[in-house]
């Protein structure tokens, strides 16, 4: 997100009655707090749209063997950690910026080398691109509590734009078995995930509940981002 985008977002927050601090184009703690407060507001402003080209082309090595994109949350803070970069190909921080993981997408063409790939999903890493949003430390599923670093709509929008870009680049059709959350893997692909629940709830959309409902929203937003990029 550019400084211009952040300024527009700060102005939108101010217009909606939230206090992001100085309108300076920096996504600092005041802007973050105002953004989080806006999630529960009745007049929350619409964030600036995510770029349809979230990921630099040099981050995308060609491959004909990628079959799916699996979306996660890190269960950490809004900052991308060293561990996050070890396990995911791409991560979106609290301000919506994309961060490249340590392993290239092509490292997951085969997982026979044991630790030379991004191990983001139990027994479902081959052919899988792992993406994540940095958030949800201390979250609980029931009763639902999003922790002290809830997922923000900005993160979600930018992740969906990135997934749309990955689907277009790697020729991945958007469907329940090809674009899905970690929480859907066990039910949809039949591969045990030891109770992982990202995402069965979304901090900014409390009306959605369950892996399928959240997964359907994921695919709908990815499709919308892809259509926006094509136009």
C-alpha positions in Angstrom: 0.0 0.0 0.0 1.5 3.4 -1.0 1.6 6.5 1.2 -1.2 7.9 -1.0 -3.4 4.9 -0.3 -2.7 5.2 3.4 -3.6 8.9 3.4 -6.9 8.1 1.6 -7.6 5.5 4.2 -6.7 7.8 7.1 -9.0 10.5 5.7 -11.8 7.9 5.3 -11.4 6.9 8.9 -11.6 10.5 10.0 -14.7 11.1 7.9 -16.3 8.1 9.6 -15.6 9.4 13.1 -12.4 7.4 13.9 -9.1 8.9 14.9 -6.1 7.7 12.9 -3.9 10.5 14.2 -2.0 12.7 11.7 -2.9 12.1 8.0 0.7 11.5 7.0 0.6 8.3 4.9 2.3 6.2 7.6 0.3 3.2 8.9 1.3 3.7 12.5 -0.2 2.5 15.8 -2.9 5.2 15.8 -4.1 4.3 12.3 -4.0 0.6 13.2 -6.1 1.2 16.3 -8.6 3.3 14.4 -8.8 0.6 11.7 -9.4 -2.1 14.2 -12.1 0.1 15.9 -13.7 0.6 12.6 -14.3 -3.1 12.2 -17.0 -3.0 14.9 -18.4 0.4 13.9 -21.7 1.0 12.2 -20.2 3.5 9.8 -16.9 1.8 9.0 -15.3 3.3 5.9 -14.4 1.2 2.9 -10.6 0.6 2.7 -8.7 1.5 -0.4 -8.7 -1.4 -3.0 -5.8 -3.8 -3.0 -3.6 -3.7 -6.1 -4.4 -6.4 -8.6 -0.6 -6.9 -8.8 0.3 -7.6 -5.2 3.4 -9.7 -5.8 6.4 -8.5 -7.8 6.9 -10.7 -10.9 10.4 -11.6 -9.8 8.8 -13.4 -6.8 6.9 -15.8 -9.2 9.2 -18.4 -10.7 7.5 -20.4 -13.6 6.0 -23.8 -12.7 3.5 -26.1 -14.3 3.1 -28.2 -11.1 1.3 -25.9 -8.7 -2.2 -27.2 -8.1 -3.7 -25.1 -5.3 -3.4 -22.1 -3.0 -3.9 -22.7 0.8 -4.6 -19.6 2.9 -3.6 -19.4 6.6 -3.1 -17.0 9.5 0.1 -17.0 11.4 -1.4 -17.0 14.9 1.2 -14.3 15.7 1.4 -10.5 15.7 0.8 -8.1 12.8 4.6 -8.3 12.1 6.0 -11.0 9.9 8.4 -13.1 11.9 11.4 -15.3 10.8 9.3 -18.4 11.5 6.5 -17.1 9.3 8.9 -16.6 6.4 10.2 -20.2 6.9 6.7 -21.7 6.5 4.8 -19.6 4.0 5.6 -18.4 0.5 3.9 -15.0 0.9 2.7 -13.2 4.1 0.7 -10.0 4.5 1.6 -7.9 7.5 -0.8 -5.8 9.5 -0.6 -2.8 7.1 -1.4 -5.0 4.1 2.2 -5.2 2.8 3.2 -8.4 1.1 6.4 -10.1 2.4 8.2 -12.9 0.5 8.9 -16.1 2.4 12.3 -17.9 2.4 11.2 -20.6 0.1 10.3 -20.1 -3.6 7.0 -21.4 -4.9 8.9 -24.0 -6.9 10.4 -25.5 -3.8 6.9 -27.1 -3.2 6.8 -28.9 -6.5 8.2 -31.8 -4.5 8.6 -32.3 -0.8 10.8 -35.3 -0.8 13.8 -33.3 0.4 12.0 -33.0 3.8 13.0 -29.4 4.8 13.7 -27.6 1.5 10.1 -26.5 1.0 7.6 -24.3 2.8 5.9 -26.6 5.3 2.7 -24.8 5.8 0.2 -27.7 5.7 0.3 -31.2 7.2 0.8 -33.8 4.4 -0.5 -31.4 1.8 2.6 -29.3 0.7 3.4 -30.8 -2.7 1.9 -28.6 -5.4 0.5 -26.2 -2.7 1.3 -22.5 -2.5 1.1 -21.4 1.1 0.0 -17.8 1.8 -0.8 -16.2 5.2 -1.9 -13.1 7.0 0.1 -12.1 10.1 -2.4 -12.0 12.9 -4.5 -13.7 15.5 -2.1 -14.3 18.4 -3.9 -15.7 21.3 -7.2 -16.3 19.4 -9.7 -18.9 20.5 -12.3 -20.6 18.3 -15.0 -21.2 20.9 -16.0 -18.8 22.3 -14.6 -16.9 19.4 -11.9 -14.4 20.4 -9.7 -12.8 17.8 -6.8 -12.1 20.1 -4.8 -8.9 20.4 -3.9 -8.9 16.8 -7.1 -9.5 14.9 -7.2 -10.0 11.1 -8.0 -6.8 9.4 -10.0 -6.3 6.2 -7.0 -4.6 4.6 -4.9 -7.7 5.1 -7.7 -9.9 3.7 -8.2 -7.7 0.6 -4.5 -7.7 -0.2 -4.2 -11.4 0.3 -7.1 -12.1 -2.0 -5.6 -9.9 -4.6 -2.3 -11.8 -4.2 -4.1 -15.2 -4.5 -5.9 -13.9 -7.7 -2.5 -13.1 -9.1 -1.1 -16.5 -8.2 -4.1 -18.3 -9.8 -3.7 -16.3 -13.0 0.1 -16.8 -13.2 0.1 -20.5 -12.3 -3.1 -21.5 -14.2 -5.0 -22.5 -11.0 -8.8 -22.6 -11.5 -10.7 -21.1 -8.5 -12.7 -23.8 -6.7 -13.1 -25.4 -3.3 -10.2 -27.9 -3.9 -7.8 -25.4 -5.4 -8.3 -22.2 -3.4 -9.1 -22.9 0.2 -8.2 -22.1 3.7 -6.2 -24.3 6.1 -9.4 -25.0 8.0 -11.0 -26.5 4.9 -8.2 -28.9 4.0 -9.4 -31.7 6.3 -13.0 -31.6 5.3 -12.5 -30.9 1.6 -9.3 -32.9 0.8 -9.6 -35.5 3.5 -6.2 -34.8 5.0 -6.0 -34.6 8.8 -4.9 -31.1 10.0 -5.0 -31.7 13.8 -7.8 -29.2 14.5 -6.4 -26.2 12.6 -9.2 -23.6 12.3 -7.8 -20.9 10.1 -10.3 -19.7 8.9 -13.6 -20.7 10.6 -14.2 -17.2 11.8 -13.2 -13.7 10.5 -12.6 -10.8 12.8 -14.1 -8.2 10.4 -17.1 -10.3 9.3 -18.6 -11.8 12.5 -21.7 -13.0 10.7 -19.6 -15.7 8.9 -19.1 -18.9 10.9 -17.6 -22.2 9.8 -14.8 -23.2 7.4 -17.1 -23.4 4.4 -18.7 -20.0 4.9 -15.3 -18.3 5.3 -13.9 -20.4 2.4 -16.8 -19.4 0.1 -16.1 -15.7 1.0 -12.4 -16.2 0.2 -13.1 -17.7 -3.2 -15.7 -15.0 -4.0 -13.3 -12.2 -3.1 -10.4 -13.8 -5.1 -12.7 -14.1 -8.1 -13.7 -10.5 -7.7 -10.0 -9.4 -7.5 -9.2 -11.5 -10.6 -12.1 -10.0 -12.5 -10.9 -6.5 -11.4 -7.4 -7.2 -12.6 -8.6 -8.5 -16.0 -10.6 -5.3 -16.6 
